[in-house]
Amino acid sequence: MSLTTTILMLILGWLAVAAAMLWGVLRITRRHHYQPPQSAPGPKAEKTTGRPATAH
């Protein structure tokens, strides 16, 4: 194998690894990207404790 072929294969291998790492990083950032809420929540009534009201 000639020197030119060896250097060319090293460069192409480096580019393949760099492209794979970039693809992985972009995939992770796209998956974990923060998405703001679609619409602002409207005013709500006061929260209850979840226990039924008892009459004494």
C-alpha positions as CSV (number, residue, x, y, z in Angstrom):
1,M,0.0,0.0,0.0
2,S,1.5,3.3,-1.0
3,L,2.0,6.3,1.3
4,T,-0.7,8.3,-0.5
5,T,-3.3,5.6,0.0
6,T,-2.4,5.3,3.6
7,I,-2.7,9.1,4.2
8,L,-6.0,9.2,2.3
9,M,-7.4,6.3,4.3
10,L,-6.4,8.0,7.6
11,I,-8.1,11.2,6.6
12,L,-11.3,9.4,5.4
13,G,-11.4,7.4,8.6
14,W,-11.0,10.6,10.7
15,L,-13.8,12.2,8.8
16,A,-16.0,9.2,9.2
17,V,-15.4,9.2,13.0
18,A,-16.0,13.0,13.2
19,A,-19.3,12.7,11.3
20,A,-20.5,9.8,13.5
21,M,-19.7,11.8,16.7
22,L,-21.4,14.9,15.3
23,W,-24.5,12.9,14.3
24,G,-24.6,11.4,17.8
25,V,-24.3,14.8,19.6
26,L,-27.0,16.3,17.4
27,R,-29.3,13.3,18.0
28,I,-28.9,13.6,21.8
29,T,-29.5,17.4,21.8
30,R,-32.6,17.0,19.6
31,R,-34.0,14.4,22.0
32,H,-33.3,16.4,25.1
33,H,-34.2,19.8,23.7
34,Y,-36.3,21.9,26.0
35,Q,-39.8,22.6,24.6
36,P,-41.8,25.5,26.1
37,P,-45.4,24.8,27.0
38,Q,-47.8,25.0,24.1
39,S,-50.1,27.4,25.9
40,A,-50.1,29.3,29.2
41,P,-52.3,27.6,31.8
42,G,-55.5,29.5,32.7
43,P,-56.4,30.6,36.2
44,K,-57.4,27.7,38.3
45,A,-59.6,27.5,41.4
46,E,-57.8,26.8,44.7
47,K,-56.5,23.3,45.1
48,T,-58.2,21.1,47.5
49,T,-56.5,18.5,49.7
50,G,-58.4,15.7,48.0
51,R,-60.4,14.8,51.2
52,P,-64.2,15.0,51.1
53,A,-65.8,17.7,53.1
54,T,-67.5,16.4,56.3
55,A,-70.4,18.1,58.0
56,H,-70.4,18.2,61.8
